[in-house]
Amino acid sequence: MTDHFKGRQFNQSVITFAVGYYLRYNISYRDLVEMMRDRGIFVHHTTLMRWVQHYSPIMRALWHKRHRRTSKSWRMDETYIKIKGQWNYLYRAIDDQGLTLDFQLRKKRDFNSAYRFLKRLLKTYGLPHRLVTDQYGATLKAIKKLTREGYLHKGVHQCSKYRNNLIEQDHRFIKRQQVRSASYQSTRTAARTLYGIETMHAIHKESRKKLGLFGFPRSVPCTGAASRRSLRTRSRAISSQRRHPPRVQRWPPNPAPRLPSPSNLQPCSGSSRPPRSRRCARNGRCLAACRYRACPQPGVQTVD
């Protein structure tokens, strides 16, 4: 992106800092002016707005060019964005891991908007194994037409609100920008700003998936089949320990003594009990119940 900063008054690090912070966090242009003033950089808030409007489409194009690997299980939905007092619709698509696939701002929520968005999504990433959407009529109609045209196979599309909760929860980052969206006065300005916000959010999710922060190297390497196998083995061992905790040793820890020898057992002729049970002459307990434990003194056990 070095060529895109040619002729600017400020260098690349200052512009990327300002644009990145505005698109990543829910702050205004005037708040960003104060943050840069504390760092010794004096810039007007309208200059920051021109930077965001200029570099957001460039960031989106560069991200689309490099983002090609994705899962084959997709979630597609739309959310509401207010622009100049009217509701517009932001179509979004993510995979089963939560990574962003594509996004597009439309004025209406109808068949043409859903059809164009899904067609561009299928042309970019190919045929998915599963496509989960809601039960909105325009979306179902667009999917039926794409199936007839050969872009989708039968049985790929599913309508499940529980599986679609993943993208519903992913809308929260865009919903946090509602204070900022109240200042949108044109569709062009809103589209450029939202595309930059979606791009920064997608980059943040990818960097978080790779166990690293945006702009910093990864501290834990996780590339390669061997590293992935080690991580899977470690996770399986932890889960097995949680499912099967170690048994607690009962008291007493020492094993029971062996069966006493027949020499210590003396018959008793004056007993009226049946001869099958063996009881101790000292405490009267059955020897079979206590695993034939002998008394401390030898020769005091009897056989009834």
URGI-V404965 format. One record per backbone hydrogen bond with DSSP energy under -0.5 kcal/mol. NH is the residue of the N-H (numbers start at 0). CO is the residue of the C=O. If there is no record, write none. Layout:
NH/CO ; NH/CO
This chain:
3/0 ; 4/1 ; 5/2 ; 7/4 ; 14/10 ; 15/11 ; 16/12 ; 17/13 ; 18/14 ; 19/15 ; 20/16 ; 21/17 ; 22/18 ; 23/19 ; 24/20 ; 26/24 ; 31/27 ; 32/28 ; 33/29 ; 34/30 ; 35/31 ; 36/32 ; 37/33 ; 38/34 ; 39/36 ; 40/35 ; 41/39 ; 42/40 ; 47/43 ; 48/44 ; 49/45 ; 50/46 ; 51/47 ; 52/48 ; 53/49 ; 54/50 ; 55/51 ; 57/53 ; 58/54 ; 59/55 ; 60/56 ; 61/57 ; 62/58 ; 63/59 ; 64/60 ; 65/61 ; 66/62 ; 67/65 ; 73/71 ; 73/129 ; 74/93 ; 75/131 ; 76/91 ; 78/89 ; 80/87 ; 82/80 ; 82/85 ; 83/183 ; 85/82 ; 87/80 ; 88/105 ; 89/78 ; 90/88 ; 90/103 ; 91/76 ; 92/101 ; 93/74 ; 94/98 ; 95/72 ; 97/94 ; 100/92 ; 101/92 ; 103/90 ; 105/88 ; 109/107 ; 113/109 ; 114/110 ; 115/111 ; 116/112 ; 117/113 ; 118/114 ; 119/115 ; 120/116 ; 121/117 ; 122/118 ; 123/119 ; 124/120 ; 125/121 ; 128/71 ; 129/71 ; 130/155 ; 131/73 ; 132/157 ; 139/135 ; 140/136 ; 141/137 ; 142/138 ; 143/139 ; 144/140 ; 145/141 ; 146/142 ; 147/143 ; 148/144 ; 149/145 ; 149/146 ; 150/145 ; 151/145 ; 155/152 ; 157/130 ; 159/132 ; 159/157 ; 163/159 ; 164/161 ; 165/162 ; 167/163 ; 168/164 ; 169/165 ; 170/166 ; 170/167 ; 171/168 ; 172/169 ; 173/170 ; 174/170 ; 175/171 ; 176/173 ; 177/174 ; 178/175 ; 180/176 ; 181/177 ; 182/179 ; 183/180 ; 189/185 ; 190/186 ; 191/187 ; 192/188 ; 193/189 ; 194/190 ; 195/191 ; 196/192 ; 197/193 ; 198/194 ; 199/195 ; 200/196 ; 201/197 ; 202/198 ; 203/199 ; 204/200 ; 205/201 ; 206/202 ; 207/203 ; 208/204 ; 209/205 ; 210/207 ; 211/206 ; 215/212 ; 218/210 ; 219/210 ; 220/218 ; 227/223 ; 228/224 ; 229/225 ; 230/226 ; 231/227 ; 232/228 ; 233/229 ; 234/230 ; 235/231 ; 236/232 ; 237/233 ; 238/234 ; 239/235 ; 240/236 ; 241/237 ; 242/238 ; 243/239 ; 244/242 ; 259/291 ; 263/260 ; 264/261 ; 265/263 ; 265/300 ; 267/302 ; 268/266 ; 270/267 ; 276/273 ; 278/276 ; 278/301 ; 279/284 ; 280/299 ; 283/279 ; 286/277 ; 287/277 ; 289/285 ; 290/287 ; 291/286 ; 292/289 ; 299/296 ; 300/263 ; 301/278 ; 302/265 ; 303/276 ; 303/301
